[in-house]
């Protein structure tokens, strides 16, 4: 299995875009969306809306995944 980034299509606020993420980050992102009861596109749009203008969407998603798992670790889950 390759850990090279792969492009994934998303729809954010009605506009198509793509994001390149490594397979482990994409799997974790999908798991987080499922755990939060949201479609992937909705979670991606929320992350997109909250990111700093100089932060790319892929980076913002990776940071969201990291923060989500760190929060779970702190709760002992």
C-alpha positions in Angstrom: 0.0 0.0 0.0 1.3 3.4 -0.9 1.4 6.2 1.6 1.7 8.8 -1.2 -1.0 11.5 -1.3 -4.0 10.7 -3.5 -6.5 13.2 -4.8 -10.0 13.1 -3.5 -12.9 15.2 -4.8 -15.0 17.2 -2.4 -17.9 19.6 -2.8 -17.7 22.7 -0.5 -20.6 25.0 -0.5 -21.7 23.8 -3.9 -18.2 24.0 -5.5 -16.1 21.0 -6.5 -12.5 20.9 -5.3 -9.9 18.3 -4.8 -7.6 17.6 -1.9 -4.5 15.4 -1.8 -4.2 13.4 1.4 -2.2 10.3 2.3 -4.4 7.2 2.7 -4.1 7.0 6.5 -5.3 10.7 6.8 -8.1 10.1 4.4 -9.3 7.0 6.3 -9.1 8.9 9.6 -10.9 11.9 8.2 -13.8 9.6 7.0 -13.9 7.9 10.4 -14.1 11.3 12.1 -16.9 12.5 9.9 -18.8 9.2 10.6 -18.2 9.5 14.3 -19.5 13.1 14.2 -22.5 12.0 12.2 -21.6 14.3 9.2 -21.0 13.7 5.6 -17.3 14.1 4.6 -18.2 17.2 2.5 -19.9 18.9 5.4 -16.9 18.3 7.7 -14.6 19.5 5.0 -16.6 22.7 4.5 -16.5 23.4 8.2 -12.7 22.9 8.3 -12.4 25.1 5.1 -14.5 27.9 6.8 -12.3 27.8 9.9 -8.9 27.6 8.4 -6.5 30.5 8.2 -6.2 32.1 4.7 -2.6 31.0 4.4 -3.3 27.4 5.3 -4.1 24.9 2.6 -7.2 22.7 2.9 -5.2 19.5 3.0 -3.0 20.9 5.8 -6.1 22.0 7.7 -7.7 18.6 7.3 -4.5 16.9 8.6 -4.4 19.3 11.6 -8.0 18.6 12.3 -7.4 14.8 12.3 -4.4 15.3 14.6 -6.3 17.5 17.0 -9.3 15.1 17.0 -7.1 12.1 18.0 -5.2 14.1 20.5 -8.4 15.1 22.2 -9.5 11.5 22.3 -6.2 10.5 23.8 -6.5 13.1 26.5 -10.0 11.8 27.4 -8.5 8.3 27.7 -10.6 6.9 24.8 
